[in-house]
Amino acid sequence: MPQSPNFTLGIEEEYLLVDQQTGDLSAMPESLLGECRADLGDRVSPEYLRCQIEVGTGVCHDIAQARAELRELRETVAYHAGRHGLAPISASCHPFADWRDQHHTDKDRYNTLRQDLAGVARRMLISGMHVHIGLPDRDRRIDLMNQFVYFLPHLLALSASSPFWQGEDTGLASYRLTVFGNLPRTGLPPRLDSWGDYERSVQALTDIGVIEDGSKLWWDLRPSARFPTLETRICDACPRLEDTLTLAALIQSTTRMLWRLSQRNQRWRIYDNFLLNENRWRALRYGGTEGLIDFGRRCLVPFADLVAEWIDLIAPDAEALNCASEVARARDMVERGTSAARQRAVLASAMAAGAPRDQALRSVVMDLIGEYRADLSTTARAG
């Protein structure tokens, strides 16, 4: 077998900033970003809305390095936010905030985005998590993207963390994607034949002036416009650090598995997006509670069974990448249920104890603050 790529990884997370006492969303104070940047440099940045902050690791060679760096990022943001009476939460929708009360960050990029997308941009009170996997060969990047699409609903089902919107239970596990899907150039990526095919498609839109570059393709999975990576974008933001790392390990190991098949002149079967969108919808609607379709067997399969098969499938790759324990932890994620399910349980428990609904929703935010802190170092600076 030819020498394997390194399958380096990078993780980006978007956090919502909330008042520590009330759970209300809060705009980021001007000084907070500067304080974070003094410690973290350009690994922290503003996001579209002023109540958001984004972090991104550097190029990590394995999950252990990603854990150390992402923990540092989370701890530093929490520390400086705490000095302002704020706390970060890592969930894709705030349980009760109204998007009409939020304001976007005054930067040229975001001002242009608001102008181009009109009312659609105003509702973008959502946060996500992106994982980059290094793949230097451009044509291989496209080939593996075509095959990896099959696993995107599985990742969404594990990560779903956005059941509420403006205080209402949407009945969905990931309401975030319904908001994001109103943007152009979103959803599952189209099947492409080569890197040249991808470049021609992007060039067609840039020549017309519709987009500036490939960064305006907001697919669930895309070749990064800035890095030699394949960027997975379908996941909801994860409240817990270790859940983020498990998803990253699954993505990294699955990418290596597909590459490994290619070295044996084999490949994962490619299904039409018409079929794969059914699983995407099921993951968006139910998380993992109602199972996904196994298109090979032509039947619905319990999600726990699919995850167990997935773990076995990528076991050699997880071992080679030193992330076997993180991949195996996906079973625990299935058993614990999604963040969406846990948020609903907190709401139900608070209301059963006599709390009015508005106060019960604040309890959900407080629980999300606790989940954010759960996997951080006990020696972290207190906010």
Summary of the structure (lengths in Angstrom):
residues: 383
radius of gyration: 20.1
end to end distance: 50.5
largest distance: 63.3
contacts: 1311
relative contact order: 0.16
helix: 50%
strand: 15%
